[in-house]
Amino acid sequence: MKFKFDKKYLYWGLTAFLALAGAILFYYLLFHRANFMGGLKMIVTIAMPIIDGFVLAYLFTPILNKIEKSIIKPLCKKAGIAVTGKNKGRIRAVCIFATLLVVLFVCYELFALILPEVIRSIQSIIYMFPVYLNNLSDWALLLLKDNPDLEATVATYFDQYSIKLMEYANTHFLPQINDVLRDALSIVSSSVISVFKALWNLVIGLIISVYLLGSKEKFAGQAKKIVYAVFDRQTGNEMVTNFRFIHSTFIGFIGGKIVDSIIIGILCFVCTTIIGTPYAILVSVIVGVTNVIPFFGPWIGGIPSALLVLMVDPKQALYFGILVLLIQQFDGNILGPKILGDSTGLSSFWVIFAITIFGGLFGVLGMVVGVPIFAVFYAGVKAMVNRSLQKKNLPTDLTPYMTVGQIEESMAFTEYVPPVRKKNKNKPQSTSCQTKESGRNNSSNPVDKNVPTDTTK
């Protein structure tokens, strides 16, 4: 007797196995999350050079494409060099070399111009910190000179906490200096090892990124080949389209935000230099770097910078606060929309929502990449909803749904009309409800007995 194999049993078994495996994985993640995160961290640590390579290649791709399409290929056409065969690989190698030169030159110039001034500013802040505290105290007392009682209270609290701070330094801080010095060598050694390890991973990642940039079309073609081999044609087309959307969303937002933050940092430095703000380079770097974080970035960078300027010169702190507000208004209303456009398609509420959730889960990195990640998720949900509405022959535009009361069988939208409650003048406590469901008054409404009614026809 010949055995007949039915594929449906295979599908049932595979579905049951996946459901069981998913339940076990969910249980393990729920009750053994520490072990899972430890194993994941170990895997990420091992694969960090490859991750760095992919990230660098992804960030270098727009620069490479710009150099290749706008500079190298036009020069080759003018020189009569064919962009085919071996010449294509040589042109790509020249473009990669030019991209690395541009990136290294920009990084070197930024660090050479900014880093020494930032270090000098931090050293000056540490050295002059007691003087700045006295300046802040004198300024506060000067503001309260018209109120002697409040001035005396503030001075008393200031003197009291200053004494406690000195006592803490003499009884706790100074005796622990020896322990700190004893442990400093091991701390510095471990820090140096970590820094060298990160630099080594970055160098290996840079080498990997060169190979990825050299064959990026080949890798993209292989990924598409796998997609069309596993899924049907329509699903494959949708997946390729979705990945293109994800790429455009991420590279448009992150690249645009970096350019926007650099411009804001330079503009802040120019303006603070003109008005004479203390530590102009330091506060400009803080404002520019934190501007990468959407929505909350200006506050994260502006408030600490204003407090720093306040300790040096309170009047300049006021000028700096006004300047930061003006710069951020310019960025939010003119520069940001010009550079970023509508790259995410999210409203202000969803931007705040994404930053809060991803920032709480992944820290500063989550605040930076949370908006494009949530934008992709939002676009996916929106596409599924629109596809479902189209299958039901319903409009996908949001406007008719904002006032809809119900949808008739003829697919006509009727607006919601709230019921009107009419008060009786003779009996204020009794009310009659008037509805528009049947287009006439409800016969069950109570009738006022004090009003005479005509019983004759």
N, C-alpha and C positions, 0 to 999 in steps of 0.2 A: 504494500500500500504506500503510495507516494505521499510524502509529507508536504503540506502547503503552508508556506510562511505568510502570515498576515502582518502587514506593516503597522496596522493600528495598535497591535499589542506592544510593538516596539515603542511607538510614540507614547502610549500610556505608561509604560515602564520608565521611559526617559523623563516624562513629566513628573511621575511620582518620585523618582530619584532626585530631580532638581528641587522639587518642593521640600523633600526631606533634608537635602543638603542646605537649602536656604534657611530652614528652621534651625538646623544645628549651628549654622554660621551666625544667625541672629542671636541665638542663646549665648554663643561664645563671646560675641561682641558686647552683649549686654552685661554679662557677669564676669568676663575675663578681659575687659578692655585694656587693662594695663599690660598684660602679656602680648596682646595683639599689637598695641602701639609700640611696645618695645621691639617686637619683630619687624614691624613696618619701619621703625626708625633705623634699625640695623640695615635693612635692605636699601633704604634711601641713602644712608651713609656710604655703602659700597658703590651704589650707582651714581653718586654725586658728580663725578667727572662727566659721565654721559649726560646727566641732567643739565649740567652747566653748558655742555656742548650744544644741546638742543635749544636751550634758552638763548645763548649767544647767536646761534645761527638764525633763530627766528627774529631776533632784534636786528641783526645785520642784513637780513634779506631786503627790506625796503631801500637801504643805502646801496646795496649791490645792484638791485634792479635799476635804480636811478642812474648810477654811474654807467651801467652797461647800455641802457637804452638811450640816454641823453648825451653821453660823452664818447665812450669807446666805439660803439657801433657806427655812429655818424663819422667818426674819424677814419674808421676802416673803410667805409664806403667812399670817402673822399680820396683815400690813398689807393683805392682799387683792390683792397684785400677782401677776398671772398669769405663770408661768414658761414663756412660749411666745413665738415670733416674735421681734420686736425686743427684747422685754424679756430674752430669754434671752442675747442678745449683750451687753446692758448689764450683766446680772448677772455674766457671765463677765469683763467688763472690770473691774467692781468687785472681783471675787475676785482677779484678777491684780494689781491695784493694792494690795490688802490683803496679798497674798503677798509682793510686793516690799518693802512697808513692814516686815513682820515680819522678813524676812531681813536687810534693811539695819539695822534697829534692833538685832537680836541681834549682828550683826557689829560694829556701832559700839560697843556696850556691852562686848563681849569685848575689842576692841582698846583701848578707852579705859581699861578696868580693868587689863588684863593687860600690854599692850605697854609702857607706861612703867615698870612695875615690873620687867619682864624686862630692859629696856635698862639700868635702874639697877643691877640685880644683875650683869649682865655687866660693866659699867664697874667696879663694886666688885671683882669677881673679878680683873680685869686689874690694877687698882691695888694690890690686896693680895696678889697672887700670890707675891711673895718672902716675905712674912710667913707665908703658908700653908705654903710649903715648909719654912721654919724650924720651924713648929709640927709639921709631919709628921716632920721629922728628930728633934726633941726627944722626940716621943712614941715613935718607934721606939727611940731610945736608952734611954728610960725603961723600956720593956718588957724591954730586954736588960741592965739594970743588974746582975742576978744572975749574968750570964755575962760576965765582963770580957773574955775573949778574943774572943767573938763581937761584943761591943760595940765593941772596938777595931777589929776588921776592918770592921764596917759604917761606923764613923766615918772610917776611912782611905779606903774606897771613896767615901764621900760627899764628903769633902774633895777627893779626886783628880778626880772627875768635875765637881765644882763649878769647880775650877781650869781644867779643859779647856773647860768651857762658857764661862768668862770669856775664855779665849784665843781660842776660836772667834768670840765676839762682837767682840773687838778686831781680829782679823786678817781675818775674812771678812764678818761681818755689817755692822759699821760702815762699811767702805769701799764696800759695795754700797748704802748708803742713798741716795747721790746718784743712782745709776742707778734705784733704785726711785722716788725722787721725780720723776725726769725722765719715767719711764714712767707715773707715777700718773695724770697728766692724761688720757692716751689711754685708760688702763684705766677710769677713772671715766666718761669720755665714752661709751665703748662700753657700759659697764654701764647708764648712765642711758638710753641709746638703747634697749637691750634691755628695760629695765623699762618705759619708756613704750610700746614696741611691744606688750609683753604686756598692759599696761593698756588700750591701744587695742583690741586683739583681744578683751579681756574685755568692754569696753563694747559693741562691735559684737555680740559673742555674747549679751550681755544683751538687746539690742534684738531679735535673732533669736529668743531664747527667748520673748519676749513674743508674737510672732506664732505660734510653735509652740504655746504654751499656749492661745492664743485659738482655734486650729483643731485641737486635738489629736484630737478625735473624727473630724474629716474626714480627717486624714492616716491615722489608723488604719483607717478605712473604705476608703480608696483602696488601702492596702497589702493588706488582705484581698481586695479586688476583683481585684487583680493575681494573688494566690495562687490564687483559685478559677478565674481565667481560664486560667492556665498549667497547673495540675494538675487531676486528677479530684477528685470531691467528697470521697472518703474521705481521700486524701492531703492535700487542703486542710484538712479538719477536724483531721487529726493535726498539721499544721504550725501552725495557729492555736493548738491546745492546747499544743504545745511552746513557742511564743513566750510564751504566758501563763505557763507554768512558768518560763521563763528570766526573765521580768520579775519574777515574785514572788520568785524566788530572789535576784536581784540587789538589788532594792529592799528586800527583807526583811533581807538580810544587811548591806548597806552602811548603810542607814538605822538599823537596830538597833545596828550597831557604833558609829556616830557618837554616838547617844544614850547608849549604854553608856560610851563613852570620856569624854563630858562629865560624866557622873555620877561616874565614877572620879576624874577630875581634881578636881572640886569636893570629893569626899570626902577625897582626899589632901591638898588645901589645908587643909581644916578640921582634920584630924588633925595635920598637921605644924605648924600654927599653935598647936595646943593643947600639943604636946610641945616647942615652941620650936626646930624645925629651922631652920638657917640657909637663907636663900634659898628660903623656902617656896613662893612663887609660881612661881619658875623651875623648881624640881624638880617641882612639881605639873603645870605645863604640859608638861614633858618626859614625865612618866608618862602624862598624859592623851592626848597626841598619839600617842605610840608604842603606846598600847593599841589603836589602830585596827588594827594588824598582829596577826593571830591568832597565838596560841601563843608566838611569839618576842618580841612587843611588850613585855610586862612586863620581860623581861630586857634588851632593847635600851634601854629607858628607865630601868630601875631601877639597873643597874650603873654607868653614868656619873654618875647623880645621887648614888649612894652614895659614889663616889670624890670627887665635889665636896664633899659634906658631910664626908668623912673629912679633907680638908685643913684644914677650918675647926675641926671638933670631932670627934675620934674616937668619943667616947661617943655623941654625937648620930647619928653614922653607924651605930652598932649599933642604936639605937632606930629609925632610919629604915629599915634593912634589915628588921627585924622587922615594922615597920608595912607595908612594901610586900608582904611575904609574906602578911600577914593580909588586906590589901586584895585581892590577887590571888586568894586562896582564896575570899573572899566573892564576887568577880566570877565566878570559874570555876564555883562550885557553886550560887550563889543568883541573883545579879543577871543574869549572862549568859544562863543558860537561861530566866530569866523574860522577858527582852526578846527574845532571838533565837529561843528555842525550838529546834526541829530544822529550821532554815531551810535547811541544806545537806544533811543526811542523811549526812554523812561521818564516819567514825571518826577517832580521833586520828592514826593512822598516815597516812591519806590527806590530812589537813590539813597535817601536816608535809611530806609528799611534795609537795603543791601549792605550799606556800610556798617550799620549797627550789628547785624547778624554775623557777617563775615569777619568784622573786626573783633567781635567777641570770641569767635571760634579760632581765628588764625592770626590775630594781632594786627600789626601794621601792614603786613603783606596782604592780609585779607581785606583791609580797608582800601588798598590800591586796586586789587584785581576783583574785588567783590562786585563792583558795578558792572563790568563787562560780562562776568559769569552769570549774574542774575539777569542781565539783558538778554543773553542767549536763552536762558530758561523761560523768561517772559515771552520772548518771540516764539518759542516752541509751543507753549500753552496757547498763545493767541492763534497760531496756525492751526492747531488741532480744533479749537473752538470754531474758527471760520470754516474749516473743512466740514465739520459736522453741520453747521448752519446751511452751507451750500447744498448738502445732501437733502436737507429738509426744505429747500427752496425759500429760505429766509434770508433777509439782507445781512450783510456782515458789517455795515456801518453802525457806529455806536449811537448816533443821534436818535433814531426812532425808539430805541430801547430805554432812553432816559425818561420818557413820559408815558410809556406804554402801560395800559391797564390790563389788557388782555388781547390775544390774537385770535381773530375769528377763523372759522373754517375756510373762509375765502382768502386767508392770509392777510386780511386787512387789520391794521393796527388801530386800536381804539384807545384814546387817552383816558387815564384814570381821573375821575371826577369825585372828589371827596363829598360825602353826604353833608347837606346843609341842615343845621339844627336851628329851628325857629322857636323862639320863646313866646309863650302866651302872655298877653298883657294883663288879663284878669287874674290868672293863676301863674305867677312866676315860677313856681316849683315844677309845674308840669310842662313838658316839652313834646313837640311832635316832630318826627323825623321825616324828611322828604327825600326820597331816593329817585334816581333817574334810571333805574333798571327797566321799568316798564313804561316810562314816559308819562306817568300820571301819578296822582297822590295815592298813597297807601290807604286802603279802606279800613284798615285796622287801627288807624290813628284815633286817639280819644277825641271826643267832641265836647266843647265847653257848654255846660248846661246853662250858664248865665246868659248866653247869646240866644235870642229868640230865633226859632227856625220856622219856616213856612211849610206847613204840612199839606197845604192844598196844591193841587196841580194847576 
